[in-house]
Amino acid sequence: MNSNKNTIIVTGGAGYIGSHTIIELLENTNFNVISIDNYSNSSAKTFNRIEKITEKKVRNYEIDICNKIELAKIFENETNIIGIIHFAAYKSVPESVLNPYKYYYNNINSLLNILECCLKFNIENFIFSSSCSVYGNIDQLPVKEDTPLGISESPYAYTKQVGETILKDYTKAYPMIQSIALRYFNPVGAHISGLIGEDPINKPTSLVPVITQTAIGKIKQMAVNGIDYSTRDGSCIRDYIHVTDIAIAHIKALEYVINKKQKTNYSIFNLGTGNGVSVLEAIQAFEKISKQKLNYTIGPKREGDVVEIYSDTTLSEKQLGWKPKFNLDEMMETAWKWELELQK
């Protein structure tokens, strides 16, 4: 590793997974960390929370990555960048169905711009935040990295399919770029301190913040979207994974590319626990941990939802040496601890 270069750029650093990854980078590595985040679905308060946990300040550039000129200025200022972890993207499946232009414009342009900066400023190591939604509705479970991708169920999912294709084509055309696409399953929970967690500005669409906001009274009643799917209890099944486990996986992936451990210069890894949990099971786990009875109703199926998906974890365990540590109860416990923190 070039000792002169030790800065990691984290795009979307004030976001849910970005902020937890910054904490792990600050606490468990010697990297210098810089964030880029324009707070389109996050808050500047996040960096105060990170400082409270780590006792370290993080510099953030408040720009839109779709602005190529502003983005290039950052790379002109910061000369010691060794790698980029690219989180910045819109991520709501329902919103992407209603407003596809927003998702295509933002998620694809931002990736193209940051890859162009990699080429222009000779940054070789790139970690891309992808999603299990790229698989679509599939028959074979658990999902492996070489499982053929189905038709995307939403514009959001399609931006991740396109993003992976762009990355694959870039690394083929410009072999200097060493990259990994991490396909996360469903990130949940909060930092064990309870001082930071998922706090979207926009109305949450992910299950666990909807659960905790219903329990605290921010949401009067939540809906379980469909209970007539062909699953064990009729509700959708997902592979929920703690956000800190996902953050640690990004560092493992980053070190993997920096230390030239890839046999090719583009790899894909699934990040999941390997266990499918239904919506109703997740609700039951929360009720058990929090001793709260949730006010929920059964609603219609949601357009863009995949019925059942969970991961095969073999490849990430074997090659990255990564294994998730948090169980479902701990995911719910930390999420509830964070929701209570927000009430202070």
LINURPE-V178405 format. One record per residue. RES is the residue in one small letter. D_LAST is the distance of its C-alpha to the last C-alpha in Angstrom with 1 decimal. Layout:
# LINURPE-V178405
res->RES d_last->D_LAST
res->RES d_last->D_LAST
This chain:
# LINURPE-V178405
res->m d_last->43.8
res->n d_last->44.5
res->s d_last->43.0
res->n d_last->42.8
res->k d_last->40.5
res->n d_last->37.1
res->t d_last->34.6
res->i d_last->32.8
res->i d_last->31.7
res->v d_last->28.8
res->t d_last->28.7
res->g d_last->25.5
res->g d_last->23.7
res->a d_last->20.3
res->g d_last->20.7
res->y d_last->19.7
res->i d_last->22.7
res->g d_last->23.6
res->s d_last->20.4
res->h d_last->20.9
res->t d_last->24.6
res->i d_last->24.0
res->i d_last->22.1
res->e d_last->25.0
res->l d_last->27.5
res->l d_last->26.1
res->e d_last->25.8
res->n d_last->29.0
res->t d_last->31.5
res->n d_last->33.2
res->f d_last->32.7
res->n d_last->31.5
res->v d_last->29.0
res->i d_last->28.8
res->s d_last->26.8
res->i d_last->28.0
res->d d_last->25.5
res->n d_last->25.7
res->y d_last->22.2
res->s d_last->24.0
res->n d_last->21.4
res->s d_last->18.8
res->s d_last->17.0
res->a d_last->17.8
res->k d_last->14.2
res->t d_last->15.4
res->f d_last->17.8
res->n d_last->15.3
res->r d_last->13.6
res->i d_last->17.3
res->e d_last->18.2
res->k d_last->15.5
res->i d_last->16.9
res->t d_last->20.5
res->e d_last->20.9
res->k d_last->23.0
res->k d_last->22.9
res->v d_last->23.9
res->r d_last->26.2
res->n d_last->25.7
res->y d_last->28.4
res->e d_last->27.1
res->i d_last->30.1
res->d d_last->31.2
res->i d_last->33.3
res->c d_last->35.6
res->n d_last->36.8
res->k d_last->39.4
res->i d_last->40.3
res->e d_last->36.8
res->l d_last->36.3
res->a d_last->39.7
res->k d_last->38.7
res->i d_last->36.0
res->f d_last->38.5
res->e d_last->41.0
res->n d_last->38.5
res->e d_last->37.3
res->t d_last->40.5
res->n d_last->39.3
res->i d_last->37.8
res->i d_last->38.9
res->g d_last->36.8
res->i d_last->34.6
res->i d_last->31.9
res->h d_last->31.8
res->f d_last->28.7
res->a d_last->28.5
res->a d_last->29.4
res->y d_last->28.4
res->k d_last->27.8
res->s d_last->27.4
res->v d_last->30.6
res->p d_last->30.5
res->e d_last->30.0
res->s d_last->32.8
res->v d_last->35.1
res->l d_last->34.5
res->n d_last->34.6
res->p d_last->36.7
res->y d_last->37.7
res->k d_last->34.2
res->y d_last->34.0
res->y d_last->37.6
res->y d_last->37.4
res->n d_last->34.2
res->n d_last->34.3
res->i d_last->38.0
res->n d_last->38.4
res->s d_last->35.6
res->l d_last->37.2
res->l d_last->40.6
res->n d_last->39.5
res->i d_last->37.9
res->l d_last->40.9
res->e d_last->43.2
res->c d_last->41.4
res->c d_last->41.9
res->l d_last->45.6
res->k d_last->45.9
res->f d_last->44.1
res->n d_last->45.3
res->i d_last->42.0
res->e d_last->43.1
res->n d_last->40.1
res->f d_last->38.0
res->i d_last->35.4
res->f d_last->34.8
res->s d_last->31.9
res->s d_last->33.7
res->s d_last->33.1
res->c d_last->34.7
res->s d_last->35.1
res->v d_last->38.3
res->y d_last->40.1
res->g d_last->39.9
res->n d_last->41.2
res->i d_last->43.2
res->d d_last->45.4
res->q d_last->45.3
res->l d_last->42.4
res->p d_last->40.9
res->v d_last->40.7
res->k d_last->42.4
res->e d_last->42.4
res->d d_last->45.9
res->t d_last->45.3
res->p d_last->46.7
res->l d_last->44.2
res->g d_last->44.4
res->i d_last->44.1
res->s d_last->40.5
res->e d_last->38.7
res->s d_last->36.7
res->p d_last->37.0
res->y d_last->34.0
res->a d_last->35.8
res->y d_last->39.0
res->t d_last->37.3
res->k d_last->36.6
res->q d_last->40.2
res->v d_last->41.5
res->g d_last->39.3
res->e d_last->40.7
res->t d_last->44.2
res->i d_last->43.7
res->l d_last->42.6
res->k d_last->45.5
res->d d_last->48.0
res->y d_last->46.7
res->t d_last->47.0
res->k d_last->50.5
res->a d_last->51.6
res->y d_last->49.9
res->p d_last->50.1
res->m d_last->48.3
res->i d_last->45.0
res->q d_last->43.7
res->s d_last->41.0
res->i d_last->39.1
res->a d_last->37.5
res->l d_last->34.7
res->r d_last->34.5
res->y d_last->31.1
res->f d_last->30.8
res->n d_last->27.3
res->p d_last->24.4
res->v d_last->21.4
res->g d_last->18.6
res->a d_last->16.4
res->h d_last->16.8
res->i d_last->17.1
res->s d_last->14.6
res->g d_last->11.9
res->l d_last->10.9
res->i d_last->12.9
res->g d_last->14.4
res->e d_last->15.8
res->d d_last->14.2
res->p d_last->17.3
res->i d_last->17.7
res->n d_last->20.4
res->k d_last->20.2
res->p d_last->20.1
res->t d_last->23.5
res->s d_last->23.0
res->l d_last->22.9
res->v d_last->19.9
res->p d_last->17.2
res->v d_last->19.0
res->i d_last->18.9
res->t d_last->15.1
res->q d_last->14.4
res->t d_last->17.1
res->a d_last->15.7
res->i d_last->12.3
res->g d_last->14.5
res->k d_last->14.2
res->i d_last->17.8
res->k d_last->19.9
res->q d_last->22.4
res->m d_last->23.2
res->a d_last->26.8
res->v d_last->28.6
res->n d_last->31.1
res->g d_last->34.4
res->i d_last->35.5
res->d d_last->39.2
res->y d_last->39.2
res->s d_last->41.7
res->t d_last->39.2
res->r d_last->39.0
res->d d_last->36.7
res->g d_last->37.2
res->s d_last->33.8
res->c d_last->33.4
res->i d_last->33.3
res->r d_last->31.4
res->d d_last->31.0
res->y d_last->27.3
res->i d_last->26.6
res->h d_last->23.6
res->v d_last->22.5
res->t d_last->23.1
res->d d_last->26.6
res->i d_last->27.2
res->a d_last->26.1
res->i d_last->28.5
res->a d_last->31.2
res->h d_last->31.1
res->i d_last->31.8
res->k d_last->34.6
res->a d_last->36.0
res->l d_last->35.9
res->e d_last->37.7
res->y d_last->40.1
res->v d_last->41.3
res->i d_last->41.2
res->n d_last->43.4
res->k d_last->45.8
res->k d_last->45.5
res->q d_last->45.9
res->k d_last->49.4
res->t d_last->49.0
res->n d_last->46.8
res->y d_last->44.6
res->s d_last->42.9
res->i d_last->40.6
res->f d_last->38.3
res->n d_last->36.3
res->l d_last->32.9
res->g d_last->32.2
res->t d_last->32.3
res->g d_last->35.5
res->n d_last->34.1
res->g d_last->33.8
res->v d_last->31.1
res->s d_last->31.3
res->v d_last->28.6
res->l d_last->29.2
res->e d_last->29.1
res->a d_last->25.7
res->i d_last->24.3
res->q d_last->26.0
res->a d_last->24.5
res->f d_last->20.9
res->e d_last->21.8
res->k d_last->23.3
res->i d_last->20.4
res->s d_last->17.5
res->k d_last->19.8
res->q d_last->18.8
res->k d_last->21.7
res->l d_last->21.4
res->n d_last->22.9
res->y d_last->25.2
res->t d_last->28.6
res->i d_last->31.5
res->g d_last->31.9
res->p d_last->34.7
res->k d_last->35.1
res->r d_last->33.4
res->e d_last->35.8
res->g d_last->35.7
res->d d_last->34.4
res->v d_last->36.3
res->v d_last->37.2
res->e d_last->36.9
res->i d_last->36.3
res->y d_last->35.7
res->s d_last->36.8
res->d d_last->39.6
res->t d_last->38.0
res->t d_last->41.4
res->l d_last->41.8
res->s d_last->38.4
res->e d_last->38.9
res->k d_last->42.4
res->q d_last->42.3
res->l d_last->38.8
res->g d_last->38.4
res->w d_last->35.0
res->k d_last->33.8
res->p d_last->30.4
res->k d_last->28.8
res->f d_last->25.8
res->n d_last->26.7
res->l d_last->25.4
res->d d_last->23.4
res->e d_last->21.7
res->m d_last->21.0
res->m d_last->19.3
res->e d_last->17.5
res->t d_last->15.9
res->a d_last->15.1
res->w d_last->13.3
res->k d_last->11.4
res->w d_last->10.3
res->e d_last->9.5
res->l d_last->7.2
res->e d_last->5.6
res->l d_last->5.5
res->q d_last->3.8
res->k d_last->0.0
